[in-house]
Amino acid sequence: MLSHKYKQNLVKSKCVKIDNFLTQAENKKILESVIKLEAYFQKSTTSLNLSDPNFRKSTVLHLAPISKTRISQRIKLILPQVLVKLGHQEFPIAQIEAQVTAHNHGHYYQTHNDNGTPEVAKREITYVYYFYQQPKQFSGGELILYDEKMDNNYYKQANSFKKIAPKNNSIIFFLSRYWHEVLPVNCPSKNFADSRFTINGWLWKNN
């Protein structure tokens, strides 16, 4: 049982999930385009835990030309409602960053947040758009979104969390300061086309 003091300090994480974010035709086109660009994906890196090469396992397409404009336009349209549900004030947006990430067999991303270093401190909202082959050829890859606890006026990772399963053509929004991780993916075929794909990115504040 949680202590009374811990309950008072606990800040439950919030997220907004939207199903059928794009049309079926758009979703299919993105998947087909990404599969054709397999050769351009690179091993993922991170500014966190640089001394640990096993902190993150995935491949990414940094330029992300795949429907970035369409994703950005759709995000801008729904952002006011998303911010209300997150309990977050509107803010001037400097940019909407995007990359394509592929998680295949054995891939994962250990616990981290998205604005914890000076160069990314202005990331305000994180989004993750899921797409993959139907029927799904992998298991795992859930997003773990941790609650927070207040400690000396700082937000820190709590032990409690939400587990969010990837769902084709859905998008998740949450605060970039939240600690989160991607659980290991099991993809028996190991084929790139069978990966857990995301267009993931960040809304940067302009101040």
Helices and strands as residue ranges (DSSP letters): H 4-9, E 10-11, E 15-18, H 24-36, G 38-40, E 42-43, E 56-57, E 59-61, H 68-86, E 93-103, E 108-112, G 118-120, E 123-131, E 139-140, E 143-151, E 154-164, E 171-175, E 180-182, E 185-186, G 192-194, E 196-205
